[in-house]
């Protein structure tokens, strides 16, 4: 299954919007702060996960 040309253009617009928002969201935060935030969010997620379900995910780049 492939995207139409219009779908491909929409995907790229949405992706750029998401990347731009992510950059804005992280402005002023250092690598250590981002790592700590990720750790805390992982812990919060683990607290609400169903028993036996893993909430591990690949690191954010």
Secondary structure, 3 states (H helix, E strand, C coil): CCCCHHHHHHHHHHHHHHHHHHHHHHCCCCHHHHHHHHHHHHHHHHHHCCCCCCCCCCCCC
